[in-house]
Amino acid sequence: MELQIITQEEVATASQVLATTKSWVAAYQKKETVLIAQADKEGIKLSVETDGLINDFLSSLKKATKTANDARSPFTRRLDEIKGYFTAEENLLKGLEAKLQEKRNASVKVYTQEKAEQDRKDQLKLDQAKARIELFAEAEAQIRSQYATILATDKQRLLDAFSEITLEAIDDLETVLKADVSPLSKEVWDGVNASLRSALIPEELDEICARAKEGKFEKVAPHYQTEIKNYADHLLSLIPERKAELEEGKASAAAEELRKEQVASTQLQQQQSEQRQAEQVKSQVGAAVIDVQIEQAHRGLSIPKASAIESYGIEVLEQAGWSEIFKFYTTHCDKDITEKTTMNTMKLFAEAEAKRNGTIIESTYLHYEPKYKAVTRNTKKAA
């Protein structure tokens, strides 16, 4: 269809119509001013004469308005027709986007849902990795603690024997302290075991406990032998002093001092062990987090760069769902309920809250369906 342009004659006629209307506006404005002043002078109660003048003015004004409208209608109608030609073509252009936009929206929905599922798996993987690290450290700590208890108990036995010895038996104790010390027995070590609990990786707990103990006996056995021998040698060096105390009927001052030192040493070792364990766990957890982040970054390279604007639609599954929506609206919306407040208005509010704040009505009567829209970005002109 060829566009019919307004002719010069039509433009001239339209200009004359506009000029006439403007002259009417000026005349009626002038007359209105006079009538308003006259009415203000009389007050609220108008005289019959003034009321009649205003009535005649308004009647004339309506006729003038209709005459002006009738005079300009042929021209503005023509302009509307011309506008319609443009908007019709523009609507065709807009219509071209619908099917393709729908395909992009569907694609974004799939990618978003897949990402959410993958994020869930990533979080589970990270949680399990952290659990393995923390549980392994805990198992090692339990084993260290049990070994430390064995060592401290055997030292305490020697100390008790030293402090409680009689003058008659002190030579026998000296012989015992000079004797060679055996390494920690395998039988005693077999009684050292970690015990763990975890809902994340219950099937791996036995294996973690075994790894935490693996290879440690070869280290603790000689360590036990050296520690006990050194402790016995130290007590042996105190035998002369202890004999003198026994001859004077005194308790062992050295034994009491050793007890205090042993308690302080045990506490210090425990603190240092816990600090090393915390630092080790933090370092290993940090490495696990970085591994997951790298995997996520690599996956992101294969996803179209079209971010999704998410909204939610609520499907009311049963009648009771409307009651849940009503309660949600009354407790979360700061607007008063009026006769214009419909249930649909309340549902729209609940949908908006889900998008805005992530607040969801937890109900078996309602289903939230996420909606996605692929955002179109300006890149380069289409071919």
C-alpha positions in Angstrom: 0.0 0.0 0.0 1.3 3.4 -1.0 1.4 6.1 1.7 -1.0 9.0 0.9 0.7 12.2 2.0 -1.5 15.2 3.1 -1.8 17.7 0.3 -0.9 21.4 0.7 -4.6 22.3 0.4 -5.5 20.0 3.3 -2.7 21.5 5.4 -4.0 25.0 4.7 -7.5 24.1 5.6 -6.3 22.4 8.7 -4.3 25.5 9.7 -7.4 27.6 9.2 -9.5 25.2 11.4 -6.8 25.4 14.1 -6.6 29.2 13.9 -10.4 29.4 14.3 -10.4 27.1 17.3 -7.6 29.2 18.9 -9.7 32.4 18.5 -12.6 30.6 20.1 -10.4 29.6 23.0 -9.3 33.1 23.6 -12.8 34.5 23.5 -14.2 31.9 25.8 -11.3 32.3 28.3 -12.0 36.0 28.4 -15.7 35.4 28.9 -14.9 32.8 31.6 -12.8 35.3 33.6 -15.6 37.8 33.6 -18.2 35.2 34.8 -15.9 33.8 37.5 -15.3 37.4 38.9 -19.1 38.0 38.9 -19.8 34.7 40.6 -17.1 35.4 43.3 -18.6 38.8 43.9 -22.0 37.2 44.7 -20.7 34.4 46.9 -21.9 30.8 47.1 -25.6 31.7 46.3 -25.7 33.0 42.7 -28.4 35.3 41.4 -30.8 34.1 38.8 -29.3 36.4 36.2 -25.7 35.2 36.9 -26.7 31.5 37.0 -28.4 32.0 33.6 -25.4 33.7 32.1 -23.1 30.8 33.3 -25.6 28.3 31.9 -25.7 30.0 28.5 -21.9 30.2 28.5 -21.5 26.4 29.3 -24.1 25.5 26.6 -22.3 27.6 24.1 -19.0 26.2 25.1 -20.2 22.6 24.5 -21.4 23.5 21.1 -18.1 25.3 20.3 -16.1 22.2 21.5 -18.2 19.9 19.3 -17.9 22.2 16.3 -14.1 22.4 16.7 -13.9 18.6 17.1 -16.0 18.0 14.0 -13.9 20.4 12.0 -10.6 18.9 12.9 -11.7 15.2 12.8 -11.1 14.7 9.1 -7.5 15.8 9.5 -6.7 13.9 12.7 -8.4 10.8 11.4 -6.2 11.0 8.4 -3.1 11.3 10.7 -4.3 8.3 12.7 -4.5 6.3 9.5 -1.0 7.3 8.6 0.2 6.4 12.1 -1.6 3.1 11.6 0.5 2.3 8.5 3.7 2.6 10.5 2.5 0.8 13.6 1.2 -2.1 11.5 4.7 -2.7 10.1 6.3 -2.2 13.5 4.0 -4.8 15.0 5.1 -7.2 12.3 8.7 -6.6 13.3 7.8 -7.2 16.9 5.9 -10.3 16.0 9.1 -11.8 14.5 10.7 -12.0 18.0 8.0 -14.0 19.7 8.9 -17.6 18.5 12.6 -17.0 18.7 12.4 -15.4 22.1 10.3 -18.3 23.3 13.0 -20.7 22.1 15.7 -18.7 24.0 13.5 -18.6 27.1 13.1 -22.4 27.0 16.9 -22.8 26.5 17.7 -20.5 29.4 15.3 -22.4 31.6 17.0 -25.7 30.9 20.5 -24.2 31.4 19.4 -22.5 34.7 17.8 -25.7 36.0 20.9 -27.7 35.0 23.1 -25.1 36.7 21.0 -25.3 39.9 21.3 -29.1 39.9 25.0 -28.9 39.2 25.4 -26.3 42.0 23.6 -28.7 44.3 26.0 -31.5 43.3 29.0 -29.2 43.6 27.9 -28.2 47.1 27.4 -31.8 48.1 30.8 -32.7 46.6 32.4 -29.8 48.5 30.6 -30.7 51.7 31.8 -34.3 51.4 35.3 -33.2 50.7 35.3 -31.0 53.7 33.8 -33.9 55.8 36.6 -36.2 54.6 39.3 -33.6 55.6 37.7 -32.8 58.9 36.9 -36.4 59.8 40.4 -37.5 58.9 41.9 -34.8 61.1 39.5 -35.8 63.9 40.5 -39.4 63.6 44.2 -38.5 63.7 43.5 -36.3 66.8 41.7 -39.2 68.5 44.6 -41.5 67.8 47.2 -39.0 69.0 45.1 -38.4 72.1 44.8 -42.1 72.9 48.6 -42.6 72.4 49.3 -39.5 74.6 47.1 -41.0 77.3 49.0 -44.3 77.1 52.4 -42.5 77.4 51.2 -40.2 80.2 49.7 -43.1 82.1 52.9 -45.2 82.0 55.0 -42.1 83.0 52.6 -41.6 85.9 53.0 -45.2 87.0 56.8 -44.6 87.2 56.3 -41.4 89.0 53.9 -42.9 91.5 56.4 -45.7 92.2 59.1 -43.1 92.7 57.1 -41.0 95.0 55.6 -43.9 97.0 58.7 -46.0 97.3 60.0 -47.0 100.7 63.6 -46.9 101.8 63.8 -50.7 101.9 62.6 -51.0 98.3 64.4 -48.1 96.7 67.3 -50.2 95.5 64.9 -52.4 93.6 63.3 -49.4 92.0 66.7 -48.2 90.9 67.3 -51.6 89.2 64.0 -51.3 87.4 64.8 -47.7 86.2 68.2 -48.9 84.9 66.6 -51.7 82.9 66.0 -51.5 79.1 62.6 -50.2 78.0 60.6 -52.2 75.4 58.9 -50.4 72.5 55.1 -50.0 72.6 53.6 -53.4 72.2 51.4 -54.2 69.1 48.7 -55.5 71.5 48.4 -52.1 73.2 48.5 -50.3 69.8 45.6 -52.5 68.5 43.5 -51.0 71.2 44.0 -47.5 69.8 41.2 -46.8 67.4 39.2 -43.7 66.2 35.5 -43.6 66.1 33.6 -41.3 63.8 30.0 -40.3 62.9 28.8 -38.6 59.7 25.6 -38.5 57.7 27.4 -37.2 54.6 29.8 -40.1 54.1 28.8 -42.9 56.4 30.2 -45.6 54.1 33.7 -44.1 54.2 34.1 -43.8 58.0 35.9 -47.1 58.6 38.3 -46.4 55.7 39.0 -42.9 57.1 39.8 -44.3 60.5 42.1 -47.0 59.0 44.0 -44.4 57.0 44.3 -42.1 60.0 46.0 -45.0 61.9 48.0 -46.4 59.0 51.8 -46.3 59.3 51.8 -44.6 62.7 52.8 -47.6 64.8 56.2 -47.6 63.2 56.6 -44.0 64.5 55.0 -44.2 68.0 56.6 -47.5 69.1 60.2 -46.1 69.1 58.9 -42.7 70.3 57.3 -44.4 73.3 60.5 -46.3 74.0 62.6 -43.1 73.9 60.2 -41.1 76.1 59.8 -43.8 78.8 63.6 -44.3 78.8 64.3 -40.6 79.2 61.8 -40.3 81.9 63.2 -43.3 83.8 66.7 -41.9 83.4 65.5 -38.6 84.9 63.9 -40.4 87.9 67.1 -42.4 88.2 69.1 -39.2 88.6 66.8 -38.2 91.5 67.3 -41.5 93.5 70.0 -40.0 95.7 67.8 -37.1 96.6 64.8 -39.4 97.2 66.9 -41.6 99.5 67.8 -38.6 101.6 64.1 -37.6 101.8 63.1 -41.1 102.9 65.8 -41.1 105.6 64.3 -37.8 106.9 60.8 -39.1 106.5 59.8 -36.5 103.9 57.6 -36.6 100.8 59.2 -36.2 97.4 59.4 -32.6 96.4 60.8 -33.6 93.0 57.8 -35.9 92.3 55.4 -33.1 93.0 57.3 -30.8 90.7 57.3 -33.4 88.0 53.6 -33.9 88.2 53.0 -30.1 87.6 55.5 -30.1 84.7 53.8 -33.1 83.2 50.3 -31.5 83.3 51.6 -28.3 81.8 53.5 -30.2 79.1 50.4 -32.2 78.2 48.2 -29.1 77.9 50.8 -27.3 75.8 51.2 -30.3 73.4 47.4 -30.5 73.2 47.1 -26.9 72.2 49.9 -27.1 69.7 48.3 -30.2 68.2 44.9 -28.6 67.9 46.4 -25.5 66.3 48.3 -27.5 63.7 45.2 -29.6 63.0 43.1 -26.4 62.5 45.6 -24.9 60.1 45.9 -28.1 58.1 42.1 -28.5 57.8 41.8 -24.8 56.7 44.5 -25.2 54.0 43.0 -28.4 52.6 39.4 -27.1 52.7 40.6 -24.0 50.8 42.2 -26.2 48.1 39.0 -28.2 47.8 36.9 -25.0 47.3 39.3 -23.8 44.6 39.0 -27.1 42.8 35.2 -26.8 42.7 35.4 -23.1 41.6 37.8 -24.1 38.7 35.3 -26.8 37.6 32.5 -24.3 37.7 34.4 -21.8 35.6 35.2 -24.4 33.0 31.6 -25.3 32.7 30.6 -21.7 32.4 32.5 -21.4 29.1 30.0 -23.8 27.4 26.9 -21.9 28.5 25.4 -19.2 26.2 25.9 -15.7 27.7 22.3 -14.9 28.1 21.4 -14.2 31.6 17.9 -15.0 32.8 15.4 -12.7 34.5 13.5 -15.0 36.8 10.0 -14.6 38.1 7.6 -17.0 39.6 4.1 -18.1 38.9 2.0 -19.7 41.6 -0.3 -22.6 40.8 -3.0 -23.1 43.3 -3.4 -26.9 43.6 -6.3 -27.0 46.1 -8.8 -24.5 47.5 -6.9 -24.3 50.7 -4.0 -22.7 48.8 -6.0 -19.5 48.5 -6.2 -19.4 52.3 -2.4 -19.7 52.5 -2.1 -16.8 50.0 -4.5 -14.7 52.0 -2.6 -15.3 55.3 0.7 -14.5 53.5 -0.7 -11.2 52.1 -2.0 -10.1 55.5 1.3 -10.8 57.2 3.7 -9.5 54.6 2.0 -6.7 52.7 1.8 -3.2 54.4 -1.2 -2.2 52.3 -4.7 -2.3 53.7 -7.2 -4.8 52.3 -10.1 -2.9 50.5 -13.0 -3.9 48.3 -10.6 -3.6 45.4 -8.1 -6.1 46.8 -8.8 -9.4 44.9 -7.3 -12.8 45.5 -5.4 -12.4 42.2 -3.9 -9.2 43.6 -2.7 -11.2 46.6 -1.3 -14.0 44.4 0.6 -11.4 42.3 2.0 -10.0 45.5 3.2 -13.4 46.6 4.8 -14.1 43.2 6.6 -10.7 43.4 7.8 -11.5 46.9 9.3 -14.8 45.7 11.3 -12.9 43.0 12.2 -9.9 45.2 13.1 -11.6 48.5 13.1 -15.3 47.8 10.2 -15.7 50.3 8.2 -18.8 49.4 4.9 -19.9 51.0 5.7 -23.4 52.2 2.5 -25.3 51.4 1.5 -28.5 49.8 -1.5 -26.7 48.2 0.7 -24.4 46.2 3.3 -24.9 43.5 5.9 -22.3 42.5 6.9 -22.5 38.8 10.0 -20.4 37.9 9.8 -18.4 34.7 12.8 -17.4 32.6 13.5 -14.8 30.0 16.6 -14.6 28.0 17.9 -11.0 27.9 18.7 -9.6 24.5 21.9 -7.5 24.5 23.1 -5.1 21.9 26.0 -6.6 20.0 26.2 -6.0 16.2 23.6 -5.4 13.5 21.9 -8.5 12.2 22.8 -9.5 8.7 
